[in-house]
Amino acid sequence: ELSEYHALSYAWGQDLSSRKALVDGRNTTVGINLDCTLHHVRRNLAKPTLMWVDTLCLNQHDLEERNSQFLLMKDIY
């Protein structure tokens, strides 16, 4: 059984500006738009919520992984 979560499809590619973020206990870099979105979601939800964000959860540099995960997106969303 899946836990309740929110899914977010974020534009793939390069952002011109980025910010540091702590994601699942690991330091990473996210685009400024995603950073703002995540902060907005965090402020406006009543309780902590799991998020599935394609640009963070998929290895964007592994074409085989991206293609296999793409087939699952109808179930994720």
N, C-alpha and C positions, 0 to 999 in steps of 0.2 A: 504494500500500500504506500502510495506517495504522500509525503507531507504536503500541507498546503504551501504554495509558493506563488510568487508573481513572476511572470516571464516578460522580458524586455528585449525586443529586437533593436539592436543599435547599429547604426551605419558602419560597415566595415571600411577599412582604409585608414589613412593617416590623418590625424588631427594636426593642425598647425601649432596648437598649444596643448599642454598636458599638465596634469597635477598628480602628485603622489597620492596613493590610496592604500588602505589596509583592507585586503579582501581575503576572507577565510583565513585570517591569521598571517597572511603573507603580504609583503610590500610589493606594490605593482604601480604602474603608471596608467592613468586613464585620461581620455580626452576631456577637455573642460566641460563640454556639453553633458557627457555621461556623469561627471563629477557633480554638476549642478542637479541633474535628475536624481541621482542617488541621495543627495542631501535633501531634496524636496520630498522624496518618498519617505525617507527616515523621519522627517519632521511631521509629516501628515498622516502617518499610520498610527493607529492606537497601540500597537504592540510590535515588537521585533518580528520581522517577516523574512523568510527565505526568498532570495531573488535568484533567478536564472537569467543571466545576461549573455547573449550569444557571443559578444566580443570578448567576454572574460572566460566563459566556460568552454569555448572551442579554441583549439590551437589554430590560429588564423594562418599560420605558415605551413600547415600540413594539409595539402589539397585532398588527400584521401580521407582524412578525418572530417574535414569540412563537408565533403560530399556525402559521407555516410551519416553524419549528424543532420544534414539538411533533410534527409528522408524521414527523420524522426520529428521534425519541427511541428508537423500537424498534431502530433500527440503532446508535445511540450506546451504548445500554445492552446 
